[in-house]
Amino acid sequence: MVGQVTSEGDRAMRSNLARELFNLDGTGIKIGVISDSYNAQGGAATDVTTGDLPGRRNPNGYNTPVRVLQDTLGIQTDEGRAMLQIIHDVAPGAELLFHTVGRSEEGLANAIQALTQAGADIIVDDFGFASAPFFQDGVAAQAVTKAAQQGVIYFSAAGNDGDRAYQSQFRSGSTFTYRGNTYEAHDFDSGTEIDLFQDIQLPQATSGEILYGDLPGINLILGWDQPTGNVANDLEMFLVSSPQLPNAGGVISDSSVSSPRPDAPLQTLSHATATAKTVYLVIARRVNATSPTPGLMKWSSFSSNDGVTYQYVNDADDAIGSSTLFGHPNAREAIAVGAASYTTTPAFGGTTPVLESFSSIGGTPILFNAQGDRFTTPEVRQKPELVGPDRVSTTIENDNPFLDFSSFAGTSAAAPHLAAVAALILQRAGGRRSLTSAQVLAALQTTALPLDLPGNFRSGAGFVRADAAVLQSFVAEIRGDAFNNRLQGTQVSENLAGLAGNDTLLGGGGLDALLGGTGRDRLDGQDGNDYLVGDLGSDTLLGGKGRDRLEGSQNNDSLSGQDGNDELRGGDGNDRLMGGKGKNRLIGGQGNDWFALDRQGIAIVQDFRKGRDRLGLPRSVQFRSLELVQQGRNTLIQLGSQELATLQQTRASQLSASDFRTN
C-alpha cells in the first residue's frame, strides 16, 4: 500500500507483482497527465502527507513533487489529481507532470506539446471534444502523432459512450422548407420503407439527477464525409416534438456548428428534460445547386445517461449501435484504453474481466489525411488497443455523486493504470527511450487476458496483465535448444531461456529473467535485480548482486540469494533456501525444505512447518547459543544481539534442537 488509499486496479492487473519481479517502481520515467484540473478544490498538499502523491512531505520517500505546468482554477473536479494518484499507486517512483486540457482541441494539442517539451516519456489524457472530426485526424490527433515521433508513449481514455452512435450512408428522403432554406431529409430505414424520423425516448429524471442538474437528455455530434477546411455540403439536425418535418412540426431544438472552425463538417444538438417523453430526430442536408449529396455520416452521443433509447441504435435486441471512439484516441499512435471493473477480474474472484457497457467502441473510419485528401481506401484503425481497471479508490470526494472520484469509474480511471505499467516496462528494459511505443504496446498486448475474439473493436487485445508484460519487456532474448547450453547475458535487460538440457544461464548486467526449462540447470543472475525460475528439474539458482527473486518450481532445488535483499520461493520438492546477505524472504512451498540462516543476513521465513522443515545454523553455532523470542505470532531467532531470522506464524515454545541442523 503506497498511501492512505490504494487503487484496487494495482492488484487487479497484477502490477503489485510486476514491481516485485525486478524491484521496480518507475524511477527514472516521467509521466504527464492531461485532464480538467489538479488542485482546483484544494487537497493536493494533504495527498502528499498521506503518501497518495509524491512531494517533499511524502512519508515513503517519494519527494519529487508533481510538476504542474498549467492548472485550471474555479469550478473543476480535480479528476487529473485522481489520475495522478492511480499512477503513483502503480509506479510510485515515476516523476509526475500535469497540464490542464483547456477548453478546445487546440488547448489539448498545446498541452500535449508542453508536456513533450517538458520531457514526458509517457502522456495520458482523459478528455475529448465535440470539435474533433470523425473521419479525419484533427489538431489533437496530429499533436499525438508529433509527440510519438519524439519518442513519447501516448495513452488515451477510449471514452464512455458505449455504442450510442448511428452511422449510415445518407439516403435521400422528402424535401421541406424551414426558415427560408430547402432541405432534404435522411431516410433512416435501410430497407424498402421510408422513415424520416429517429425516435428517441427520454426517461423520467431521478431525484438525484434533478438535485444535481444532470437531467436525462441527448447531446449529439453529427459528422459527415467532408474534410475540414473544404466542406462542400451542409447537414443539420432538428429535434421535433412529433413525427412531422420542421415546416409543419414543432421544433424543440436544432443543431449548431460544433467546431470553432465554421468550415468543419460537424454539428451539435442538445436537449435535456426532467419528464419522460419521446422526441424525434431529423437529419437533413441543405439543398443548393452546387452541393453534392453526402456519403457516409454518423452521430455520436456525448450524453452520460444510459436510460435514453435511440431507434436503430439500442431500441431492440437486434439493434446495433456504432463506433463512438473518435478524435485523438483514434489517432494511429495513441493507445486507446477501455474499462472493466476491478471487481470482475481474477484477482478479485472473477474469471474473465467484464467490459463496462459504457466503454467506447472503435471502428470509426478515417477517410481523409491531415491535409484533407481522400484516401483511396478508408483506414480503419484497430481500437481500442487494451482494457484497464476502473471503479477504483482515490481520495477525491464530492457531494455530487456525478463528480465523485472516491470510486473512480470510466475509461478515465483505466487509462492512467496502463500509463503507469508502461513506466515499469521502460524501467525494466533500461529506462527512458529504452523501448519504442510499438514495443511497449506489443508487450502489453501479447500478454493481455483476452475478453473477445481477435480483431474486435470492443476490448482490443484484452485486460492488461502487468507482471507478464514486464517479463516481456526485454531488450534482447537468448534461447537455448535441446542440448546443454551456456547462455551469457550482457549489460542490457534480457530474457534467457535454457529450454531442454542441463543449461548454465548467466545474466550479466541489467534486469534479467532467467528461465531454466527442463534438465538440471544452473542459473546465476550476476549483476542487477533479476528474476530466476528453475522450472522442471533439480536446479541451482544464484541471485548474485541486487534485489533478486528466485523460484525453484518443480523438484529439489538449491536457491541462494547471495548479495541484496532477495525473495526465494522453493515451490514443489525438497528445497534448500539460503538468503545470504541482506534481509531476505524465504518461502519453502511444498516438500521438506531447509532454511539456511546466515550471520551476514536476516531470513524472514514465511512457511516453516515443524516436523517437516529444518533450520540450518551457521557453522560453529549451536542451538543452545540461540535466543528464541516470541513477538506476537512470530518467533525471533537471535544470536546474542544479532538477529538471524524471523519465523512467521510460529510459536517459540514449539521449537527444539531437533528443528535445527548445521549448514
N, C-alpha and C positions, 0 to 999 in steps of 0.2 A: 504494500500500500504506500503510495507516494505522498498523498496529502490527507486532509480531513475527509475528502470524498474521492473515490477512485472509480473511473468508468468501468462498468461491468464488461464493456467491449474488450478490454485488455485481456481478460480471461477467455472471453468468447472466441476471439481469433487467435488465442494461444501466444500472444506476444509476450506474456509473462514468461513462458517457456523459451521463447526466442531469445530474450535477454540473457537467460541463464546459459544458453549453449556456448556463447563466447564472451560472457560478461559484458554485454552491450548495454548502452543507454542513449545512443545517438550523439555522443560527444563528437564535436568537430563538424557537425552538419547544421546548416541554417535553414529554418522553415519559416516561410512567410504566409500569413493568413490575411485574406480579404473578406470582410463582412461588413455589417452595418456599423458597429461601434465596439470599443474596447472597455471604456470606463465612463460612459455617459451617466450611468446610475450610481457610480461610486462602488467601492468594494474591492478594487484590484489590490490595494495595499494589504487588506485582510487576507486575500487569497495567497499572497506571498508568505505571510507569517504562519499560515496553516499548512504550507507546503503544497498548495494546489497550483501555484505558479512559481516560476523562478524569480529570484531577486535577492537583494542584499540581506534581507532578514529571513530567507528561506531556511528552515530548520534542518534540511537534508544536505546542505552544502551546495545547492544549485544556485549560485549567487549572481549569475549574469541576468539582469532584468530584461523583461520584454522591451524590445526597441520599437516604440510607436512612431512610425513615420508621419502618420496623419490620423487623427481621430475625429469623430463627429459627436458633438455635444447636443443637448436638447433631448427631445423625446425619442429615445432609441432603446433597443432591447439588450445591448451588450452580448448579442449572440456570438460575436467574434471572441469574446473572453471565454465563453463556454467551449468554443472550438479549441482555443489555446490550452484550456485545462485538459481536454482529451489528449492532445498531443503530448503534454507534459506527463500525463499518466503513462503513456506508452513509451516515449523516448525522452525521459527526464533530463538527459544531458544535452539535448539539442538546444541551440540558440534560437530564440523565437523573435519574430518580427510581425508587426501589424500595420495594415493600411486600410482605411475605410474605403468602401466600394464607391462612394459618391452617389450621384443621382441619375446616372445615364451610362450607356455603353462606353462613351468616351471617358467617363470617370473611372470605370473598371479598367479600361485599357491603360489609363495613366497609372493606376495602382499597380498593375502588372509590371509596367516599365520601371516604376520606382523601386519595387521590391527586387527586381532583377538587377538594377544598378546598385542596390544595397548589398548584393552578394548572396541572395537567397539561392540555395541549391534546390529547394522544393517549394512550390507555391500551391496553396489550396484555397478555393473560394466556394461560396455557397449562395451566390446571387445570380439572378438572371433578369433581363429587362425585356419589356414588351417591344422595345425598339430594335431588337435583334432580328435580322431577316431569317426566314425559314430555310430558303433554298440557296443561300449564298453565305460565305464566311463574312461576318460583319467586322467592325473595328475591334471588338474584344477578341473574337476568334483569331483575327490576324495578329493581335498582340500576343496571344498564346503561342502562335507559331514562331514569332520572333524570339520570345523567351526561350522556347525549346531549342531554337537554333543556337542559343548561347549556353546551352547545357542545362537549363532548368527542367526539372521533372514536375509536370503540372497535373494536379488533381482538381476535379470539379464535381460538385454535387449534381447528380443527374437531374434532380427536380422531383417534386412531389405531386405530379399531376396525373399519375397513372396512365390510362389510355383515354382520358377525357378529351378526345380530339376527333375531328371529322376531316377526311381527306377524299377528294374526288376530282375527276375532270369536270370542268364546267359544262353543264348541259343546258342548252337554251330552252327557256320556257316562255311564258307570256310576257308582253311588254306592258309598262304602265308609266304614267307621268306623275312626278312628285316634285313640287317646288320649281316647276318650270323645266325640269330635266326629264328626258326619256330614259327609262331603264328596261333591261331585260332580266327577268328573274331566273335564278338557277332552279333546275328540276332536281329535287333530292332523290326521286325514285329512279333507281338504276335499271328498272325493268320497263314494261310497256305502259305502265300508268304514269301519270303526271302528279307530282306533289311539290308545290311551290313553298311549302311551309314545314319547317322543322319544329316539331312540338317540343317544348321544354317545360317540365313540371318542377315547380319550386315548392319545397316543403314548408311547413309551419315552423317558424323560429322557436327555439327553446328559450326559456327564461334567461339562461346564461348568455346566449347569443344576443338577446335583446339588451341585457345589462351591459355587456362589453362592446356592443355595436358591431358584432361580427355576424350580420344577418345573412341568411341564405340568399344566394344570388348568382349571377353569372358575370364573368369578366373574360370576354372572348377576344382573342387576337386573330385576325384574318390576314393571311398572306397568299400571294399567288405568284405564278412563274414569270416574273419580270425582274431584271437586275436593278439594284439601287442605282439611281442616277440616270436611268434610261427607261422609265416606265411608260409604256405605250398604251395602256388601258387603265381603267379605274373600276375597282369593285367596292361595294359598300354593303353594310349590314343594316337591317331595320328590324326592330323588335316591336311586334304588334300585339294587340290585346285579343284579337280574333283572327281566324284564318281568312283574312281579306288583305289584298295588296294595299300598300300605303296610300294610294289615291282614294280608297274607299274606307279603309280600316283605321282605327285609332293607333297612331304611332306612339309607343311608350318611350322609345329611345332609338337614336340612330348613331352610326359609328362616326368616329373622327380619326384623323391621321395619328398613327401611333408613334412614329419616329420624329425626332427633331428635324429630320430632313423631309421636306414635303414631296421629294421625288423618290420616296421609298414605297415599295409595294406592301404596305401594312396599314391596317385599320383596327381600331379597338372599339368595343361596345361593352358597357357595364350596366347592371341593374340589380338592385337588392330589394328585398321585401320581407316583412315580418309575417305576412299572411300567405298561406298555401294557395297557389293558383297555377294555371297553365298559360304560358305565353308562346308566341310563335316567331321563329326567326326566318327572315327573308334575306337571301344573298342575291345581289343583282349587280350587273355591270351597267355603267353609264354608257349609253349608245351615242356615238357620233360617227361621222363619215370616215374618220381615219383610224379609229381604234379597233384592233383585231379582237376576236373572241378569245377570252382567256383559255389557257390549258389547265394545268394542274393547280389546284387551290386547296387550302386547308385552314381550319381554325383550330386553335388550342385553347383550353380553358385554364386561366390563371387562378380561378376560384378555389379556395381550400375546402369548400363544402361538398362532402361526398353524397349528400342527400338529393342533389339535383339530378333529374333524369332527362337525358337527351335522346330524342328519337334518332334512330340509325347509329347510335353510339353505345348506349347502355340500357336501352329500354326493353330488351328481350334477351332470352337465353342465347339466341343465335346472333345477337347484335355484336359487332366488332368495332371497337374504337380504333384509334390510330396513334401514331408516334407523337409524343409530347416532349421528347428530348431534342432541343434545337438550340441555336445560338452557339456560344463558345464551348459548352460541354460537348457539342457535336464537332468541334474542331478536330482535325486529324491527329494532332499532337496532344490533345487533352485526354486524360484518363478519367472517364466519367464513372461515377460510383453510385450504385443503387443501395437500397437499405433493406435489412432484415432484422427483426427484433432479436436482441441478445438472448431473450428467454427461449427462443426456438432452437438454439444451437446445441450441439452435443455437449459442450462444457456445462450446460445448464439443464441437461436431461432430455434434450430433443434428439432427433435422428438427423434430419436434413433441415437446415435453416429455411424458414418460410419468408419469401419475398413480401415486403409490405405491399398492400394493394395499391397504395398511392405512389409507389416508386415508378418514376417516369420510364416510358417505353421508347426505345430507339427505333431507328429506321427512316428518319427524315432524310429524303434525298437531297444532295447538293447538285443543283442544275447549272450553276454559273461559277466561274472562277472569281477571284477577288476583283478583277478588272471588269467584270460583267460579261465576259464572253461565255456563251452557252457551250457546255460540254457535249460532245457527240453522244456519249453515254452517261446518264446520271451516275453520280458517285454516292453509293450507299455505304456509309461507314458502320462498322460493327460496334454498336453502342447499346448499353453501357459495357464497359470492359469488365467490371468486377462489382462485388457487393460487400459492404461492410456492416457493422452492427449499429443499431440505434436504440432508442428508449433507454439511454444510459444516464447515469447520475452526474450532475455537476452542482456547483454551489449557487448558480444563478437562478434566483427565485423571483416570482412576480405574482401579485394577487390576481392578475388577469391570467386565467389558465391558457389563453391563446398566446401569451408571451412568456410563459414559464418554462425554463430550461432545467429545472431540477430533475425532471425526467425528459431528457432531450431526445425528441423523436424526429425522424425525417432524414433525408439524404444529407442534410447539413451536418448531422451528427456522424454519419457513416464516413464521409469523405476525409475528415481530419484523422480518423483512425488509420486509414491507409497511408496518408502522408507521413504519419509517424513511423509506420512499419517500413516505409521506404528509407527513412533515416537509419534504421537499424540495418537494413540491407546495405546501404552505402558504407556505413561504419565497418561492417564485417568485410566488405570487399576491398577496403583500403582507404576509405574516406571520401572527401569531396571529389566529384567527377570521376570516381573510380569505375563507374558503370554508366552507360547511356540510359536514357529514358526507356528505350526499347528493351534493353537488358533487364532493367528493373521490372518492367511490365511482364516480360517473359517469366521471370522468377515468380511473380505473383500469380500469373495465370496458370502456369503449368502445375502449380501445387494447390490451386484453389479447389474447394469442395463443390462439385457441380450441382446446380439447382434445376437446370433444364438441359435439353439436348444441345450439342454444339451448334453454333451459328444462330443462336436465338437473339432477340432484341429485348429480352426481359432482364436477364441476370448476367449476361456475358459468360465468362469462364466460371463464375460462381463465387462462393463466400471465401474470403481470404483466410489462409492458414499461415500465420506469420512465422512459426517455427520452421515449417517446411520451406517457406520462401527464403528465409535466411540461409538455410542449408544449401539452397540452390544459387546463392549469390556469391559465386566464386569467380576469380579472375581466370583460373585455368583448372582443368581436370586431368588427372593422371590415373589411368586404369591399367590393371594387370590383366592376366589371362588365366588359363587353366594350369599353368606351371608355377614354379616357385619364383616369385618376383621380388626384386628390391626396388622400391619406388622412393625417389628422393624429391622432396618439395624444394621450393626456392623461397625467396623473401616475400612473395605475394601470397594472398589468401587463395588456397587451393583445396580441392576435394581429391583425396587419394583413395582409390578403391582396389583392394587386393584381389577380389573375386575368389576363384578357386586356387588351391595350392597353399603351401606354407610360405607366407609372404613376410617381408620386412618393409614397413612403411615409416618413413622419416619425414616429419612435417616441414622442417626448416623454419623460416620466419613466417610472419603473417598469421591470420586467424584461420587455422586449417581444420578440416574434417577428415578423419582417417577411419575408413570402414574396412575391416579385415576380411569379411566374407567367410568362406569355408576354409578348413585347414587350421594348422597351428600357426598363428600369426604373432608377429612382434610389432607393436605399434609404439612409436616414440614421437610425441608431439614436438619436442625440442623447444624452440622459442615461440612466444606468443600465447594467446589464450586459445586453446584447442579443444576440439570435441572428438573423442576416440570411442569407437564402437567395435568390440571384438567380433561380435556376431557368432556364427557357428564355430565349433572347435574350441580347444583349450588354449587361450591366448594370454599373452603378456602385454600389458598396457602401461606405458610410462608417460606421465604428463609432461615432464620437463619443466621449463620455466613458464611463468604466467599462471593465470587462473583457469584451470582446465576442468573439463567434465569427462569422466571415464565411465563407460558402460560395458560390462563384460558380456552380457546377454546369455547365450547358451553355454553349457558345460562348465568345467572347472577352470577359472581364470585367476590370474595374478594381476592386481591393479596397484600401481604406485603413483601417487600424486607428485612426489618429489617437491620442487620449489613451488611456492604460491599457495593461495587459499583455493583448494580444489574440492570437487564433489565426485565421489566414487560410488558407483552402483554395480553390485556384483551380478544381479539377475539370477538366472537359474544356475544350479550346480553348487559345488563346494568351493567357494572363492576365498582368496586371500587379499585383504584390503589394507594398504599401507599409505596413510595420508602423507607422511613426510613432514617437511617444514610448513609452517603456516597454520591457519585454522581451517580444518578440513571436515567435510560432512561425509560420513561413511554409511552406506545403506547396503546391507548384505543381500537382501532378497530371499529367494528360496535356497534350500540346501543348508549344509553345516558350514558356517563361514568363520574365518579367522580375521579378527580386527587387531592389527598391529599398532601398538602405542609407541610413540617416539618422543624422546626428550626434547627434540627441537620443534615440536609442533603440538597442537591440541586437536584431538579427534572428537567430533560430535557424532556419536554412534546412534543412529535413529532406530534401529530394529534389532538390538541384541536380544537373543532368546536363550534363557538359561537351560542348560542341558543339551543344547544343540550347537551353539556357537562358542567360540573361545576368544579370550582377550590375550594378545601377545605382549609380554613385558619386554622392555629394553634389556639388553644384556647386563648382567650383574645386578639386576633389580629383582628382589624377591617380594612375594605377596605381603609378607609381614611388614615391609617398609612402606606400604601404601596406607593412605588415609581415605576412607570412603565416607563421604558426607552427603546426607540427604538434603536436596534442595527442591522442595515442592514434590513433584512427581518424578524428578530426575535424580541421578546419582553422580556426584562429582568425585573423580579419582585424582588424588593429589600425591605427589612425591615430595615431601617436605612442603616448601612454599610454591612448588611448581605444579601447575595444572596439566595433567596428561590427557584427560578425557572427560566427557560428559555422556552418560548413558541415559538416553531419553526413555521415559515411561518404565523405569527400572528402580526397584527399591534396594537400598544399600544392604538391608538386613538379609536379603535373599542371596547375596554374593558370598562366595567362599573361595578358598585356594584352588578348588577343582575347576573353577571357571577360567583360570589363568594358566598360561604357558609362557616359556621363554622364546622370544623370536629367534 
